[in-house]
Amino acid sequence: MSVGVIGALYGIGTLLFMFSGMPIAFALGSIAVIFMFIFMPGSSLDTVTLNVYEEMANITLLSVPLFILKGAAIGKSRAGKDLYLAIHAWMHKIPGGLGIANVFACALFAAMSGSSPATCSAIGSAGIPEMRARGYSPRFAAGIIAAGGTLGILLPPSIVMILFSVAAEQSLGRLFLAGIGPGILMVVLFSGYAAFRYKKEYKEALDTFNRGGEKSAYLEAMELTLADKFRLLPRVLPFVILLVGVMIALYGGFATPSETAGLGGLLALILIAVIYKMWRPSQLKPVLSSTLKESTMLMFIIGMSLLYSYVMSYLHISQSAAEGIVALSLSKWVLLTVILLMVVVLGFFLPPVSIILMTAPIILPPLKAAGFDMIWFGVVMTIVMEMGLIHPPVGLNIFVIKNIAPDIPLKDIIWGVIPFVGLMILAVLLICVFPQIATSFPDAVYGMSNK
């Protein structure tokens, strides 16, 4: 049987298992084992455990559960709410300042936790009720939190980037730094839209009131004294110091990514014990339980995805697919467009972790041959995968928002995130035109990349 036919059967089988409702890890592992049984030597089945272990025996992957611990410690405390309230207190007089405060709070919390769902839940639980109480439409309030949460897989520390560094064999430090510029760009774009949308909704509320209608909360002034503003800072500054300290430890060469993750997790536990008095076993149980569940799930997906990729490579499916793409002789930018569109489609059904590990053997060789910088591409791909977190049918962040604001119709949440999907597309275009947005930070710290 030809490689092309085997590859087609492999792809069709994967889709059938996925659409059967089977968990992703089991689906990928099952199709890989079936094809090992049919097309590979019988002895290969005896080495399934060994293959998975060898693929996962990467010291970089050790940082995944440690960063999850850090994120869980911060996410299960009041840190997210306090962070949001402090930023809101200092920005409330800016037009659209409440929406902008949510964007900034999402960005900072994402940088501390590295998790998109945790960012949506922590900031959204405080931000959405506050925005709605101040007159913001439910659609706008839901959209800005869902979109802000996506920054969790772009701003360092990013678990998605950890996996890309493993799959693409690239420097994790460079990848983390490369995400900062695009992250700032997206914060600026989201904040600009928040100010624009605020002015539009404020004008509509004012026109309604002038016509004798009900006075919207938009028109109510909010006053905070300087003492109120400074009173909120002591609970936030330690976490900001934690973020800065972890970054200095990593980029200053004082610790490896895994050591940095361990340091961040330990300091986060100490901070929630000191600031929020969360030190009793009953209080720490949700933190440790969440870490264990998420780490186990994620590592199981990683292990099965790597086994899936191993079988693809052994059967020469990935090599043949990559050679076929190169043989099409597509221009550099057409090739990139086709690959990113494929990632968008996969984002309809799969989480970023699976997309990276499943597609890396196929898409990275042609992109390298076309001369693309893999660090730069890792950032672009991450932003495209961010879209998958807020567009249907999967849209994980959409369902997180629905969970914390169940009275907002799902239709309104979806329409609320659509403008932000457009802004992400704009960000990708800007990074394509000006690659220095992504490459300047890592080049400044580590020197010019040799691609």
C-alpha positions in Angstrom: 0.0 0.0 0.0 1.4 3.4 -1.0 2.4 6.0 1.6 -0.3 8.4 0.2 -3.1 5.8 0.8 -1.8 5.1 4.3 -1.7 8.8 5.0 -5.2 9.3 3.8 -6.5 6.4 5.9 -4.5 7.8 8.9 -6.2 11.2 8.5 -9.7 9.8 7.9 -9.3 7.5 10.9 -8.2 10.4 13.1 -11.3 12.4 12.1 -13.6 9.5 12.8 -12.1 9.0 16.2 -12.3 12.7 17.0 -15.9 13.1 15.9 -16.9 10.0 17.9 -16.7 12.1 21.0 -13.7 10.2 22.4 -11.3 12.3 24.4 -8.5 13.8 22.3 -5.7 11.8 24.1 -7.5 8.5 23.7 -8.4 9.3 20.0 -4.8 10.1 19.0 -3.4 7.1 21.0 -6.0 4.7 19.6 -5.4 5.5 16.0 -1.6 5.4 16.5 -1.8 2.0 18.1 -4.1 0.6 15.4 -1.8 1.7 12.6 1.2 0.3 14.5 -0.6 -3.0 14.7 -1.5 -3.1 11.0 1.5 -1.4 9.3 4.5 -1.7 11.7 6.4 -4.7 12.9 4.6 -6.7 15.7 7.4 -5.9 18.1 6.6 -2.2 17.9 3.5 -2.7 20.1 5.8 -3.9 22.8 7.5 -0.5 22.8 4.5 1.8 23.0 5.2 2.7 26.6 8.9 3.1 25.9 8.3 5.3 22.9 5.9 7.6 24.8 8.3 7.9 27.7 11.3 8.7 25.4 9.3 11.3 23.5 8.3 12.9 26.8 11.7 12.6 28.5 12.5 16.2 27.6 13.6 18.4 30.5 11.7 21.4 28.9 8.4 19.6 29.4 9.1 19.5 33.2 8.2 23.2 33.3 4.7 22.5 32.1 3.2 21.2 35.4 5.3 23.7 37.4 3.9 26.6 35.4 0.4 25.1 35.8 1.0 25.0 39.6 2.0 28.7 39.5 -1.1 29.6 37.5 -3.4 27.6 39.8 -2.0 29.2 42.9 -2.7 32.6 41.5 -6.0 31.7 39.8 -7.5 30.1 42.9 -6.8 33.2 45.1 -8.3 36.7 44.9 -5.2 37.9 43.0 -7.1 38.2 39.7 -9.9 40.3 41.3 -7.5 42.5 43.2 -5.4 43.0 40.1 -8.4 44.1 38.1 -9.7 46.4 40.8 -6.3 48.1 41.2 -5.9 48.7 37.5 -9.5 49.9 37.2 -9.0 52.4 40.1 -6.1 54.0 38.2 -7.7 54.0 34.8 -11.4 54.7 35.4 -11.2 58.4 34.2 -9.9 57.4 30.8 -12.6 57.1 28.1 -13.3 53.4 28.0 -11.0 53.0 31.0 -13.0 50.2 32.5 -12.7 48.1 29.3 -9.1 49.0 28.9 -8.5 48.0 32.6 -9.9 44.6 31.8 -7.5 44.2 28.9 -4.5 45.2 31.0 -5.6 43.0 33.8 -6.0 40.1 31.4 -2.5 40.7 30.0 -0.9 40.9 33.5 -2.8 37.9 34.8 -2.0 35.9 31.7 1.7 36.7 32.1 1.5 35.4 35.7 -0.6 32.3 35.1 0.1 31.3 31.5 -3.4 30.0 31.2 -6.2 31.4 29.0 -9.2 29.7 30.8 -7.8 30.8 34.2 -7.4 34.4 33.0 -11.0 34.5 31.6 -12.3 33.0 34.9 -10.2 35.1 37.3 -10.6 38.5 35.6 -14.1 37.8 34.1 -15.7 36.9 37.4 -14.9 40.4 38.6 -14.7 42.4 35.4 -17.9 41.3 33.6 -20.3 42.2 36.5 -18.5 45.5 37.0 -18.7 46.4 33.3 -22.4 45.5 33.1 -23.1 47.5 36.2 -21.4 50.5 34.6 -23.6 50.2 31.5 -21.4 48.2 29.2 -23.5 45.9 26.9 -23.2 42.1 27.9 -21.9 41.4 24.3 -19.0 43.9 24.7 -18.2 42.8 28.3 -18.1 39.1 27.4 -16.1 39.7 24.2 -13.3 41.8 25.8 -12.7 39.2 28.6 -12.8 36.2 26.2 -10.4 37.9 23.9 -8.1 39.2 26.7 -7.9 35.7 28.0 -6.3 34.5 24.8 -3.2 36.4 25.8 -2.5 33.6 28.2 -0.9 31.4 25.4 1.1 34.3 23.9 2.6 36.2 26.8 5.4 34.3 28.7 5.3 31.9 30.4 3.2 30.1 27.7 2.7 26.4 27.8 1.8 26.4 24.1 5.2 28.0 23.3 6.9 25.4 25.5 5.5 22.7 23.3 6.3 24.5 20.1 9.9 24.9 21.3 10.1 21.1 21.8 8.4 20.3 18.5 10.4 22.8 16.5 13.6 22.3 18.5 13.9 26.0 19.1 15.1 28.1 22.1 12.4 28.5 24.7 13.9 31.7 25.9 13.8 33.2 22.4 10.2 32.1 22.0 9.1 33.6 25.3 10.8 36.9 24.4 9.3 36.9 20.9 5.8 36.8 22.4 6.3 40.1 24.3 6.2 42.5 21.3 3.1 40.9 19.7 1.5 40.6 23.1 1.9 44.4 23.6 0.6 45.0 20.0 -2.6 43.0 20.8 -3.1 44.8 24.1 -2.9 48.1 22.2 -5.3 46.9 19.5 -7.8 45.5 22.1 -7.5 48.7 24.2 -8.1 50.9 21.1 -11.2 48.9 20.2 -12.4 49.1 23.9 -12.1 52.9 23.7 -13.9 53.1 20.3 -16.7 50.8 21.4 -17.1 52.7 24.7 -17.5 56.0 22.9 -20.1 54.4 20.6 -22.1 52.9 23.4 -21.8 56.0 25.6 -23.2 58.2 22.7 -26.1 55.8 22.3 -26.8 55.9 26.0 -26.6 59.7 26.0 -28.9 60.0 23.0 -31.5 57.7 24.7 -31.4 59.8 27.9 -31.8 63.1 26.0 -34.8 61.7 24.2 -36.4 61.1 27.7 -35.3 57.5 28.0 -33.8 55.7 31.0 -30.5 57.0 32.3 -27.8 54.4 31.7 -25.2 53.6 34.2 -22.8 54.8 31.5 -23.7 58.3 32.5 -22.9 57.9 36.2 -19.6 59.3 37.3 -17.3 57.2 39.4 -15.1 58.9 41.9 -12.2 57.4 43.8 -9.8 59.2 46.1 -6.0 58.9 45.8 -6.1 57.0 49.1 -8.5 54.5 47.6 -6.1 54.0 44.7 -3.1 53.4 46.8 -5.0 51.1 49.2 -5.3 48.6 46.4 -1.7 48.4 45.4 -0.1 46.4 48.3 -2.0 43.3 47.3 -1.0 43.6 43.6 2.6 44.7 43.7 4.0 41.4 45.1 2.6 39.5 42.2 4.0 42.0 39.7 7.4 41.6 41.5 6.9 37.8 41.1 6.4 38.2 37.4 9.4 40.5 37.0 11.6 38.2 39.2 10.8 35.1 37.2 11.6 36.9 34.0 14.9 38.2 35.4 15.8 34.7 36.6 15.0 33.2 33.1 16.5 35.9 30.8 19.4 36.8 33.1 20.8 33.3 32.8 20.3 32.6 36.5 18.0 29.6 36.0 16.8 27.2 33.3 13.1 27.3 32.2 12.3 24.3 34.4 14.1 25.9 37.4 12.3 29.2 36.7 9.0 27.4 36.6 9.7 25.7 39.9 10.8 29.0 41.4 7.6 30.7 40.2 5.4 28.0 41.5 7.0 28.0 45.0 6.9 31.9 45.2 3.3 31.9 44.1 2.4 29.5 46.9 4.3 31.6 49.4 2.6 34.8 48.2 -1.0 33.4 48.5 -0.1 32.1 52.0 1.2 35.5 53.1 -1.2 37.8 51.4 -4.5 35.8 51.4 -3.7 33.5 54.4 -4.1 30.4 52.1 -1.8 27.9 53.9 -4.2 25.4 55.5 -4.5 22.0 53.7 -8.2 22.6 53.0 -7.4 25.9 51.3 -4.5 24.5 49.3 -6.5 21.4 48.2 -8.2 23.2 45.3 -4.9 24.6 44.1 -3.1 21.2 44.2 -6.2 19.3 42.8 -6.5 21.7 39.9 -2.8 21.4 39.2 -2.9 17.6 39.3 -5.9 17.3 37.0 -4.8 19.9 34.4 -1.2 18.6 34.4 -2.3 15.0 34.0 -4.7 15.8 31.2 -2.2 17.9 29.4 0.7 15.5 29.7 -1.5 12.7 28.6 -2.5 14.7 25.5 1.2 15.5 24.9 2.3 11.9 25.3 -0.4 10.6 22.9 0.2 13.4 20.4 3.9 12.6 20.4 3.1 8.9 19.8 0.8 9.9 17.0 3.6 12.0 15.4 6.1 9.1 15.9 3.8 6.7 13.9 3.4 9.4 11.2 7.1 9.7 10.9 7.8 5.9 11.0 5.3 5.4 8.2 6.8 8.3 6.2 3.4 10.1 6.2 4.8 13.4 7.6 7.9 13.3 5.3 5.8 12.6 2.2 3.3 15.3 3.1 6.1 17.8 3.6 7.7 16.8 0.3 4.3 17.1 -1.4 3.9 20.6 -0.1 7.4 21.6 -1.2 6.7 20.0 -4.6 3.7 22.4 -5.1 6.3 25.1 -5.6 4.1 27.7 -3.9 5.5 31.1 -3.3 6.7 31.8 0.2 3.7 33.8 1.4 1.1 31.6 -0.3 2.7 28.6 1.5 2.4 30.5 4.8 -1.2 31.5 4.1 -2.2 27.9 3.2 -0.6 26.5 6.4 -2.2 29.2 8.6 -5.6 28.5 7.1 -5.1 24.9 7.9 -4.3 25.8 11.5 -7.5 27.9 11.6 -9.6 25.0 10.4 -8.0 22.6 12.9 -8.7 25.3 15.6 -12.4 24.6 15.0 -12.0 21.2 16.6 -8.7 20.9 18.4 -6.8 22.6 21.3 -3.5 24.4 20.5 -1.5 21.6 22.2 -2.7 18.9 19.8 -2.4 21.2 16.7 1.2 21.9 17.4 2.3 18.3 18.1 0.2 16.8 15.2 1.2 19.3 12.5 4.8 20.2 13.4 6.3 17.2 11.4 4.4 18.2 8.3 4.4 22.0 8.2 7.8 22.9 9.7 10.1 21.4 7.0 8.5 23.3 4.1 8.5 26.5 6.1 12.2 26.1 7.0 12.9 25.4 3.3 11.1 28.6 2.4 13.4 30.5 4.7 11.0 31.4 7.5 12.4 32.1 11.0 10.9 29.4 13.2 10.8 31.7 16.2 8.8 34.3 14.3 6.5 31.6 12.9 6.0 30.2 16.4 4.5 33.5 17.4 2.4 33.9 14.3 1.0 30.3 14.8 0.3 31.0 18.4 -1.8 34.1 17.5 -3.7 32.1 14.9 -4.4 29.4 17.5 -5.6 32.1 19.9 -8.4 32.6 17.4 -9.4 29.0 18.0 -10.0 29.8 21.7 -12.7 32.4 20.8 -14.4 31.2 17.6 -17.0 28.4 17.4 -17.6 25.5 17.4 -15.0 24.8 20.2 -14.0 28.2 21.4 -12.9 27.2 24.9 -12.9 30.8 26.2 -16.5 31.3 25.0 -17.7 28.5 27.2 -15.6 29.7 30.2 -17.4 33.1 29.8 -20.8 31.3 29.5 -20.0 29.5 32.8 -19.2 32.6 34.7 -22.0 34.7 33.1 -24.7 32.2 32.4 -27.4 34.8 31.8 -25.5 36.2 28.7 -26.8 34.4 25.6 -24.2 32.3 23.8 -25.1 34.2 20.6 -24.2 37.5 22.3 -20.8 36.1 23.5 -20.0 34.9 20.0 -20.9 38.2 18.4 -18.9 40.0 21.1 -15.7 38.2 20.2 -15.9 38.5 16.4 -14.3 42.0 16.3 -11.4 40.7 18.3 -10.9 37.9 15.8 -10.6 40.6 13.2 -8.0 42.4 15.4 -6.0 39.2 15.7 -5.9 38.9 11.9 -4.7 42.5 11.7 -2.0 41.7 14.3 -0.8 38.7 12.2 -0.7 40.9 9.1 1.3 43.6 10.9 3.8 41.0 12.2 4.2 39.6 8.7 4.9 43.1 7.3 7.0 44.1 10.3 8.6 40.9 11.7 10.8 43.0 14.0 7.7 43.2 16.3 8.4 39.6 17.2 12.1 39.2 16.6 13.6 42.4 18.1 13.4 41.4 21.8 15.1 37.9 21.3 17.7 39.4 18.9 18.5 42.1 21.5 19.0 39.6 24.3 20.4 36.6 22.5 21.9 38.1 19.3 20.7 37.7 15.8 19.0 34.4 15.0 20.5 32.1 12.3 17.0 30.8 11.6 
